[in-house]
Amino acid sequence: MKRILALSAGILLALNLLSQEASQSDTLRKDALNVFMEASDYIRKEIPYVNYVRDIKDAGVYIITTRQNTGSGGTEFTYFFVGQHEFAGMADTLKFVRQPDETQEETRQKEVNTLNMGLTRYVAKTPLSKYIKISFTEPLSETVTTDKWDNWVFRTSLNGFLNGEKSYNSTNLNGNINISRITDEIKINVRGRYNYSVDNYEIEGENYKSENNSKSVTGLIVKSISDHWSYGGTVFVGSSSYNNYELSYFFMPGIEYDVFPYSESTRRQLRLLYKAGFNHFSYIDTTVYDKLKENRWSHSLTAAYEVVQKWGSIDVALSYSNYMHDWSKNNISLEGFIDLRIAKGLSMNFGGGASIIHDQLSLVKGGATAEEVLLRRKELETQFNYFTMFGFTYTFGSIYNNVVNPRFGNTSGGGMTIMIN
């Protein structure tokens, strides 16, 4: 009996100590800053001093993340910190650039460091501020070295893929070279591409072979006029067995106006781009218009709108083009993607595109074989094309999404999520 009483007393004492520790930890958690953002497990582990809430209305600060490509082939990440409720009126923008040769771990560390710096201003106004320490780890030199490459960046890649089984094998080879120089005043990009693919089939003792190859060089130069205007041009030279081009080249000068300043491009854009120029086509086979070679003038107009806000994002583009010798040879296309947060826990996304096509000058007069049609090795006559996608996500339960538990694989927690795609 005495042993049982002693054991019971020990258990009660341990539970009491654990309860006090949990109570202290829970008190800190209640005082923590509520943050709404798309946070990975890594971020939630490395930045544990905030509460990650599932709905933007519960947050003291929400973070919008955008990405755009840089001239070096890297990616610029931009984080917009916006305070609300007790932090209303506070806002910050921080950025970092992922270099093209960085590992995933290096990028994740940059992301965490950037978020830590951005959150410090808000955490400083909470009781948890006394537990924050700030340090600087990198020594600074007194001089600044210049860029010996003058912003020129060179990048090459070669990729191959082989696949096979008893009655089928496939080979695909891709090569790319990219040369660019991007500054605030000028943008230069030259890209070369090569693609070769071959598929071999054996069906009932018969062998079928399908080949496709294309190569091209594209050059772009753009000069800044102001924070709203720019001008430039595109040059293209290439060939494609799919499009019946033995040789194709064009030169298209253009001018662009952005209703919003280019400096705000990561948050909003409304660009109008007009281009006009000369096109030359030399065909592999005679076209449906009895042409083996022709020269044509053409022009195009594109309107593109992009916006990222706390309620979601919109990305829409409308384009029109035609050949000037015959305005009935035209093309109209619309593409867009919308991601909306409708209500607490409920979000939806939908997107798609459609084109009205009347400008297929390169169609082969003899048409395509059954194999070429099935394997999509030749461009086919059509008056339209389209694609669409949509999805709904509904999440309810606890407003917090702090805990990361990788056991038996990574699965999300913090409530139930219903997704429809």
GUDREN-976576 format. One line per field, with one value per residue: x, y, z of N, C-alpha, C in turn. Coordinates in pm, whole numbers. Each point is the difference from the previous one (the first is absolute). Layout:
REM GUDREN-976576
nxx <- [X/...];
nyy <- [Y/...];
nzz <- [Z/...];
caxx <- [X/...];
cayy <- [Y/...];
cazz <- [Z/...];
cxx <- [X/...];
cyy <- [Y/...];
czz <- [Z/...];
This chain:
REM GUDREN-976576
nxx <- [83/107/36/-126/-6/121/-41/-117/66/86/-104/-68/115/24/-127/17/123/-49/-100/92/79/-104/-36/131/18/-118/47/120/-58/-75/120/20/74/-123/46/-41/42/50/-4/121/13/91/-81/-101/94/45/-126/31/47/-68/-126/1/-79/-113/-52/-4/-127/63/61/109/63/-24/52/18/15/94/5/120/20/128/82/43/-132/11/-38/-74/16/-126/18/-132/48/-122/3/-75/-124/68/30/-122/31/40/101/50/106/24/125/12/119/-65/128/27/117/-96/31/-88/101/84/-90/-21/133/16/-93/53/121/-53/-67/109/68/-89/5/129/-34/-69/96/70/-122/53/-58/-1/-4/-20/-57/-8/94/68/52/125/4/-21/134/12/27/104/28/-54/2/48/-105/93/-120/-11/-50/102/-97/72/-93/45/-72/16/-113/3/-88/18/-88/-20/-60/-66/-111/76/59/54/43/43/41/36/25/56/7/31/-6/26/-53/-28/-34/-3/104/57/-64/100/-59/91/-89/80/-80/13/-87/28/-103/9/-109/25/-92/-34/-83/-32/126/-74/104/-21/45/9/41/59/33/58/35/48/11/-21/-14/19/-35/3/-39/35/-122/-91/-62/-46/103/-1/113/-14/52/-61/105/-47/76/-70/-14/-103/23/-36/58/75/84/48/-51/3/-21/8/-35/-24/18/9/-113/31/-123/47/-128/48/70/105/28/-128/86/59/-64/29/-62/0/51/29/11/57/-8/93/-3/116/-65/91/-61/85/-82/-18/-133/-56/-37/-106/88/52/51/121/-34/4/-23/-16/-78/24/-102/21/-105/68/-105/81/-77/79/-58/68/-106/-46/-86/120/-7/33/-1/-22/-5/-18/6/40/-1/60/-6/84/48/-49/-80/-51/131/-83/32/-100/68/-55/85/-30/36/-97/53/-113/8/-100/27/-23/121/-68/66/15/31/9/15/62/-25/-16/5/-23/17/57/114/-50/100/51/-132/37/22/90/-7/-48/95/-58/123/16/-124/13/119/-88/41/-121/15/-116/-85/-20/-120/31/38/-2/8/-32/-4/-37/-16/-47/28/-42/43/-23/-20/109/10/65/116/39/-64/126/-60/127/-46/40/94/16/-87/-85/4/-56/-77/-119/52/-91/49/-39/49];
nyy <- [-121/0/-114/-42/39/-57/-108/2/21/-94/-76/33/-20/-111/-39/37/-60/-107/5/25/-97/-83/37/-6/-118/-40/56/-48/-116/25/38/-111/52/32/-97/61/-117/-25/-70/-35/-132/24/87/-84/-86/75/33/-47/125/-45/40/-113/98/-67/100/78/-20/-114/53/22/-91/39/-106/84/-114/64/-51/36/-37/-26/97/-40/-12/91/14/108/-20/40/54/8/70/-38/102/-60/39/-53/-59/48/21/-118/26/-110/19/-131/-8/-113/-29/-99/-31/-8/17/63/-63/-97/-58/44/-37/-114/-2/38/-89/-86/32/0/-111/-47/57/-51/-113/33/85/-108/-96/107/-5/-123/-68/-64/134/-23/-93/112/-63/111/-67/41/-92/88/-13/132/5/79/-87/50/-129/22/-7/-95/-59/113/-84/-45/-83/-112/-68/-124/-83/-124/-45/-121/-69/-119/-64/-119/-84/-115/69/70/99/87/99/79/100/76/107/77/121/69/115/66/120/13/125/108/22/-119/-74/-89/-78/-95/-75/-107/-66/-124/-63/-122/-60/-127/-52/-120/-50/-109/-4/-118/6/111/62/89/100/77/98/79/108/83/114/87/126/51/121/57/122/50/121/41/52/-58/33/50/51/-87/-18/-77/-121/-91/-83/-73/-109/-83/-127/-64/-129/31/120/-99/44/14/122/56/126/81/126/18/125/59/43/25/2/30/-21/-106/59/-17/96/0/-50/-15/116/81/-42/97/-96/95/-107/88/-97/32/-87/-54/-90/-97/-75/-100/-69/-104/6/-15/124/11/100/-123/15/25/127/86/129/28/109/22/5/42/-19/20/-34/29/-65/43/-63/33/-45/47/43/7/-57/86/-82/104/-60/105/-80/86/-78/53/-67/96/-106/-58/100/-84/10/-26/46/-44/37/-73/36/-77/47/-45/51/-40/81/-87/-86/6/-44/87/-71/67/-81/77/-62/50/-44/89/-57/104/-106/98/-35/-120/78/-72/-16/-129/15/-95/85/-75/-92/-120/-48/93/-36/-133/16/75/-56/33/126/-3/-2/119/30/-91/42/-83/49/-75/62/-71/63/-70/80/-88/84/-84/55/-42/124/-82/24/-19/-111/-47/-106/-34/-53/-111/92/102/22/81/93/17/-107/-5/-56/65/-79/82/-89];
nzz <- [0/80/-69/8/132/19/-71/63/114/-43/-40/113/61/-73/14/129/0/-64/87/97/-51/-17/126/38/-65/53/114/-30/-27/105/47/-72/-96/-41/-81/-111/-47/-120/113/-39/11/-94/-56/17/-41/-101/-16/123/-6/-108/-2/-68/-36/-7/69/-105/31/31/-105/76/-76/-124/-60/-101/-65/-71/-123/-44/-128/24/-36/118/-18/95/126/-18/131/-1/122/-7/103/34/88/89/34/101/-115/-6/-127/48/-83/-51/-79/0/-50/-70/-49/-58/16/-131/66/66/113/17/66/-92/-89/65/15/-127/-29/84/-43/-122/25/58/-99/-86/72/5/-95/-37/4/-39/-50/13/102/-119/-11/129/-79/-73/-69/-29/-104/-25/-97/-97/0/10/-129/-6/-96/-113/-34/-123/-83/-1/20/69/92/-74/-37/11/-66/20/-73/36/-53/49/-73/53/-75/54/-82/6/-6/86/-64/82/-78/97/-78/104/-71/93/-55/108/-66/112/-10/128/-28/77/-82/3/-90/5/-91/-7/-64/9/-83/45/-79/41/-60/36/-54/48/-85/65/-105/52/41/0/-56/97/-74/106/-81/87/-70/83/-57/89/-43/122/-50/117/-37/124/-32/122/-7/79/111/-116/-68/-102/-71/-108/-7/-78/-1/-102/14/-79/37/-58/22/124/-10/-56/93/-125/-18/118/-37/105/-23/132/-44/119/54/127/50/122/22/64/93/-82/84/-37/-88/120/7/-103/-109/-88/-80/-88/-79/-85/-93/-89/-105/-40/-78/9/-93/23/-80/82/12/-117/23/75/7/-26/120/-52/-26/103/-27/128/-1/127/83/125/78/114/75/101/86/99/101/110/67/117/-92/-55/-119/-98/-102/-81/-118/-78/-107/-92/-109/-105/-116/-38/-68/111/34/-90/-28/101/120/74/107/94/96/103/119/78/110/57/106/-3/94/130/-34/-80/-90/-113/-98/-102/-112/-103/-120/-97/-119/-77/-80/-72/58/-30/-29/99/1/15/-130/16/102/99/20/10/-27/-96/-32/15/-58/-65/-114/-39/-36/64/-102/50/45/94/120/103/122/103/118/106/116/103/100/91/93/102/118/65/53/84/-56/128/34/-1/-52/-30/113/-59/-27/-84/97/-60/96/119/4/-53/-108/-72/-96/-96/-88];
caxx <- [-83/88/63/-100/-17/121/-1/-104/50/102/-68/-67/103/50/-105/-8/113/-28/-110/54/82/-92/-72/89/15/-126/-10/82/-64/-116/49/77/-57/-75/48/-62/84/20/123/40/38/132/-17/-66/98/110/-55/-105/-44/-126/-110/-40/-145/-51/-83/62/-69/51/141/44/74/-4/117/-22/125/1/127/22/131/104/79/103/-63/-45/-136/-12/-113/-41/-95/-72/-52/-107/-60/-141/-44/87/117/-49/84/138/20/140/29/136/29/129/15/55/89/-35/76/-22/-73/-127/27/46/-117/-86/61/-24/-141/-20/67/-78/-123/38/21/-127/-89/57/-68/-131/21/52/-113/-67/78/108/115/115/70/60/137/38/145/54/104/94/85/-12/121/-19/-11/-99/56/-89/-38/87/-79/-88/-137/-22/-15/-1/-50/-24/-53/-22/-81/-39/-94/-22/-105/-26/-54/11/-54/4/110/-6/120/-23/119/-24/115/-32/102/-63/92/-85/50/-118/18/-122/-15/-1/-21/46/-9/17/-22/1/-65/-1/-79/-15/-68/-37/-75/-8/-105/-20/-141/-33/109/34/75/-38/98/-46/106/-33/115/-12/111/-32/74/-86/67/-88/64/-101/59/-92/-21/-39/-56/-123/19/121/-6/98/-29/27/47/-12/41/-17/-64/-83/-70/-142/-68/31/94/140/65/-93/61/-76/48/-121/16/-121/-2/-86/-39/-55/-82/64/146/70/55/-103/-36/-26/-133/-103/41/-98/90/-48/118/-27/115/-24/125/13/11/35/-26/34/-71/52/-93/-92/-111/-135/-11/94/120/120/73/-75/35/-123/3/-103/6/-75/-28/-24/-31/22/-30/38/-11/10/-53/-28/-115/39/78/-58/99/-79/61/-80/88/-53/102/-42/90/-53/-43/-136/-39/-76/98/21/-2/-40/16/-22/45/-6/-6/-50/1/-79/-45/-139/-44/90/26/-45/68/-23/86/-39/77/-13/33/-67/47/-67/118/-20/129/88/55/99/-60/44/-109/-41/-52/88/-31/-67/100/34/-114/-9/117/8/127/-25/-104/-125/-89/-101/-46/2/48/-35/26/-58/26/-61/11/-51/59/-71/69/-63/58/86/54/145/65/138/74/50/27/31/-12/-79/-16/-52/-141/-37/-90/-66/-135/-29/3/-75/45/-69/75];
cayy <- [121/116/15/55/143/71/7/97/135/33/29/130/104/13/62/139/70/8/96/135/27/19/125/109/-4/42/145/62/-23/90/136/5/69/-82/27/-76/-12/-136/-39/-141/-62/51/134/-10/-53/94/124/-53/98/62/-92/-5/-17/-48/100/132/90/-25/35/136/39/-100/8/-39/-38/-5/-42/32/-42/102/-13/-103/-132/-26/40/101/-21/124/-22/120/-12/99/-12/31/1/84/42/72/111/-45/-76/-10/-84/-53/-85/-66/-62/-135/-16/-123/-117/-24/-119/26/38/139/85/-2/83/140/28/12/122/115/5/41/144/69/-21/59/125/-29/-74/97/61/-104/-40/-92/75/-12/-124/11/48/34/-9/19/-104/10/120/88/66/143/39/-72/-43/15/-124/-16/-48/110/-52/-105/-133/-106/-124/-107/-124/-113/-100/-115/-92/-124/-81/-112/-129/-100/44/146/74/144/77/144/77/144/85/142/96/127/110/113/114/72/111/82/76/-82/-143/-74/-144/-85/-139/-103/-124/-115/-113/-115/-112/-108/-110/-121/-91/-126/-38/-116/-30/117/102/137/95/139/92/143/79/145/80/141/103/116/114/106/117/97/121/77/142/57/-102/-51/-27/-66/-42/-103/-85/-143/-67/-146/-85/-138/-100/-92/-101/2/112/1/107/-30/120/108/108/125/112/69/111/24/101/-45/96/-59/99/13/7/-127/-30/-71/-115/-122/10/28/41/9/32/0/-21/-6/-41/-13/-35/-79/-144/-85/-142/-101/-117/-133/-50/100/30/-2/118/-26/79/-59/111/125/109/63/99/-27/81/-57/85/-81/67/-95/54/-86/65/-88/68/-93/-84/-97/52/-9/8/-13/60/-5/30/-3/16/-36/29/122/-21/-52/17/-117/-93/60/-86/66/-95/48/-93/60/-82/76/-69/86/-42/44/19/-64/-140/-41/64/-65/43/-46/61/-63/81/-36/73/-10/-13/10/43/-116/7/-105/-134/-81/-23/-140/-41/-79/-141/-39/-2/137/57/-60/37/146/36/103/97/-33/113/25/139/41/-91/49/-83/59/-70/68/-73/61/-50/46/-44/48/-57/91/109/-6/-97/17/-123/-83/-136/-73/-146/-70/89/133/26/128/-8/127/7/-87/69/-63/56/-48/43];
cazz <- [0/6/-131/-92/32/-42/-147/-39/30/-100/-127/11/1/-138/-79/40/-61/-144/-18/14/-119/-113/21/-36/-145/-60/20/-104/-129/-10/-23/-123/-116/-94/-135/-109/-119/-47/68/-8/127/37/56/130/94/20/58/88/99/-42/-26/-141/-1/-128/-66/0/93/135/4/28/-120/-107/-86/-139/-63/-146/-59/-140/-46/-13/-121/14/3/136/35/106/90/66/109/42/136/18/131/17/140/83/-78/-118/-41/-13/-123/-43/-116/3/-115/-16/-132/-5/-113/-75/43/142/40/68/139/1/-25/119/103/-38/21/145/45/-46/79/135/0/-19/113/122/31/57/125/97/69/78/118/-35/-50/90/-28/-132/-9/-137/-17/-134/0/-112/4/-115/-47/-10/-140/-80/-127/-115/-67/-116/-112/-44/-1/-98/59/-100/59/-96/57/-91/69/-80/65/-74/61/-90/42/-106/-129/-12/59/-28/30/-5/27/4/30/11/37/28/27/36/77/46/93/6/-123/-122/16/-117/21/-119/42/-103/45/-91/52/-88/65/-89/62/-81/45/-71/14/-82/-92/-79/71/-29/53/-4/37/5/41/-16/51/-14/73/23/61/50/59/47/59/83/-28/128/89/-62/-142/-47/-139/-29/-114/9/-121/13/-112/44/-86/78/-80/40/-65/-144/-29/-29/52/34/77/3/80/47/96/78/106/109/103/123/71/131/-12/-7/133/75/-83/77/61/-100/-134/-108/-109/-138/-85/-144/-80/-145/-63/-122/19/-116/22/-100/52/-32/-101/-55/91/-56/-87/-110/24/58/58/-6/90/48/108/100/122/112/116/119/126/109/133/113/131/116/117/109/-35/-102/-112/-134/-108/-123/-119/-124/-113/-137/-103/-135/-110/-61/-139/4/141/47/60/132/118/124/111/137/103/132/120/114/129/87/133/-1/138/95/-27/-133/-112/-128/-109/-132/-106/-129/-116/-124/-117/-129/-85/-145/-55/-19/-136/-26/-5/-114/-95/-2/128/88/9/125/107/34/72/133/79/-5/-60/-101/33/-67/-23/103/11/140/103/133/117/120/126/113/125/122/124/120/121/122/121/75/-81/4/-87/42/31/-109/46/-123/16/-103/-114/30/-26/61/115/30/-56/-115/-129/-108/-127/-120/-118];
cxx <- [87/68/-95/-17/122/5/-101/46/105/-61/-66/100/53/-102/-12/112/-21/-108/50/82/-89/-73/85/16/-125/-20/81/-67/-119/41/73/-77/-72/36/-76/94/1/135/24/29/134/-11/-62/94/107/-46/-117/-64/-124/-105/-38/-149/-47/-82/59/-64/49/143/22/83/-15/114/-37/135/-15/139/7/144/95/81/103/-56/-44/-144/4/-128/-30/-107/-60/-63/-104/-65/-147/-36/93/125/-40/88/146/13/147/9/146/19/130/0/62/85/-29/74/-16/-73/-131/23/45/-117/-90/58/-18/-144/-28/63/-80/-128/29/19/-131/-93/47/-75/-134/13/49/-112/-81/85/116/126/123/79/70/141/35/152/36/125/107/86/-11/136/-29/-15/-103/63/-102/-28/83/-76/-98/-143/-29/-3/-14/-43/-30/-56/-17/-72/-37/-92/-21/-99/-30/-62/2/-43/5/129/-3/131/-31/126/-31/129/-40/126/-66/106/-86/79/-119/40/-131/-28/-14/-16/38/-5/13/-10/1/-57/11/-78/-10/-66/-38/-70/-6/-102/5/-142/-29/106/43/72/-41/99/-53/110/-50/126/-27/124/-30/98/-90/81/-99/85/-109/72/-106/-8/-32/-53/-130/21/131/-18/109/-39/40/43/-6/47/-14/-59/-76/-70/-148/-75/30/94/139/87/-106/77/-90/73/-121/37/-132/17/-103/-27/-62/-75/57/152/62/55/-100/-37/-28/-138/-110/62/-123/76/-70/122/-43/129/-41/132/-14/21/39/-23/48/-50/67/-83/-90/-119/-134/-24/99/126/113/85/-88/53/-128/32/-113/12/-86/-18/-37/-28/12/-23/36/-12/7/-43/-32/-119/34/81/-75/114/-73/73/-90/89/-74/117/-60/111/-61/-44/-144/-46/-88/91/41/-10/-36/10/-20/43/-7/-4/-40/-1/-66/-24/-140/-48/98/12/-35/74/-28/102/-53/80/-20/40/-75/55/-92/110/-38/131/98/51/83/-58/40/-119/-51/-58/101/-44/-69/98/34/-112/-5/115/23/138/-15/-109/-123/-87/-104/-39/3/79/-34/51/-61/34/-69/16/-56/72/-76/67/-72/60/82/56/152/55/149/81/40/35/24/-18/-97/-26/-62/-145/-38/-94/-69/-137/-17/-3/-76/40/-78/77/-59];
cyy <- [126/23/64/149/80/16/102/142/43/36/135/114/24/69/148/83/16/102/142/39/27/131/120/8/51/150/74/-13/93/143/14/70/-100/40/-87/4/-145/-47/-150/-54/55/138/-7/-55/103/133/-39/103/78/-109/7/-30/-33/103/138/94/-16/50/145/55/-113/29/-53/-26/0/-40/51/-33/119/-25/-110/-141/-39/46/103/-26/134/-32/135/-26/110/-25/32/-18/90/47/76/121/-37/-86/4/-89/-43/-98/-77/-70/-138/-12/-133/-124/-29/-131/39/47/145/96/5/86/148/40/22/129/125/14/42/151/77/-9/72/127/-23/-73/95/66/-102/-34/-93/72/-18/-130/2/57/22/-2/22/-85/19/125/80/56/149/47/-87/-36/18/-135/-14/-48/105/-48/-103/-135/-102/-131/-102/-121/-104/-109/-112/-92/-119/-86/-116/-120/-91/53/150/55/144/65/148/72/148/74/146/80/136/104/123/108/86/104/76/69/-86/-147/-68/-148/-72/-144/-92/-130/-107/-113/-109/-111/-103/-109/-116/-95/-128/-48/-111/-26/115/103/140/94/141/90/144/75/147/66/146/85/121/110/107/114/102/115/75/144/74/-113/-57/-45/-75/-38/-102/-80/-144/-52/-150/-66/-145/-90/-97/-98/-2/108/12/114/-56/116/106/107/123/102/84/110/24/110/-41/113/-77/109/26/9/-139/-40/-75/-133/-126/0/22/47/12/51/-9/-5/-11/-33/-11/-33/-92/-147/-68/-146/-80/-133/-130/-61/113/19/-9/122/-10/84/-91/106/124/99/73/103/-30/99/-65/104/-90/88/-105/69/-102/79/-107/81/-103/-92/-104/65/-21/16/-28/68/-22/45/-9/18/-35/31/113/-19/-48/1/-114/-106/56/-103/84/-101/70/-108/69/-102/89/-88/92/-66/57/34/-73/-148/-46/79/-79/53/-56/75/-75/94/-49/87/-24/12/5/37/-115/-4/-122/-141/-73/-34/-144/-50/-81/-144/-29/0/142/69/-52/44/151/46/106/94/-30/125/10/146/49/-101/60/-96/72/-85/77/-86/80/-63/58/-61/56/-73/105/108/-9/-112/2/-129/-73/-137/-89/-151/-60/91/131/11/126/-22/130/11/-94/84/-85/66/-64/53/-72];
czz <- [0/-135/-102/24/-46/-152/-49/23/-102/-133/3/-4/-142/-89/30/-65/-151/-30/9/-122/-120/12/-40/-152/-70/16/-105/-136/-20/-30/-133/-111/-89/-142/-99/-120/-44/52/-15/139/48/64/139/107/35/59/91/92/-43/-13/-147/-6/-142/-75/17/101/144/18/42/-114/-102/-97/-138/-65/-151/-48/-143/-37/-10/-127/6/-5/139/21/111/79/69/103/40/136/21/136/-1/147/81/-73/-127/-29/-15/-125/-39/-123/6/-116/21/-135/15/-126/-71/46/149/24/68/143/9/-22/123/112/-29/28/149/52/-39/82/144/9/-12/119/127/42/70/135/110/81/81/122/-31/-44/89/-23/-136/10/-147/-9/-146/-11/-106/11/-129/-38/-16/-144/-69/-133/-112/-62/-127/-123/-51/-21/-110/70/-111/68/-110/73/-110/78/-96/78/-92/76/-95/68/-122/-137/-20/60/-48/41/-16/42/-10/34/0/30/14/37/29/73/36/103/5/-132/-125/36/-131/32/-134/46/-121/56/-108/67/-106/78/-105/81/-97/61/-85/28/-99/-106/-87/87/-47/70/-18/53/0/43/-28/57/-28/78/8/68/39/57/32/69/79/-47/128/87/-54/-144/-25/-147/-24/-122/24/-137/24/-128/46/-106/89/-93/33/-76/-149/-39/-26/50/24/74/-5/85/35/99/74/102/104/98/116/75/139/-18/-5/137/87/-67/78/66/-103/-131/-88/-122/-135/-91/-146/-73/-146/-66/-119/34/-131/37/-121/54/-44/-112/-47/92/-71/-90/-115/11/52/68/-9/104/39/108/96/115/107/110/116/120/111/134/106/129/109/122/107/-30/-107/-111/-131/-101/-131/-115/-121/-115/-132/-97/-136/-100/-83/-145/-6/146/51/58/135/111/121/113/134/96/136/111/117/123/102/136/18/140/90/-29/-140/-107/-126/-101/-130/-105/-130/-112/-121/-112/-118/-105/-147/-70/-20/-145/-37/-11/-127/-89/3/130/78/0/133/116/46/76/143/90/2/-49/-108/50/-84/-15/112/-2/144/82/136/106/120/122/112/125/116/120/119/122/122/119/72/-92/-10/-86/28/0/-128/57/-122/9/-102/-122/42/-41/73/116/22/-62/-117/-127/-101/-130/-114/-120/-122];
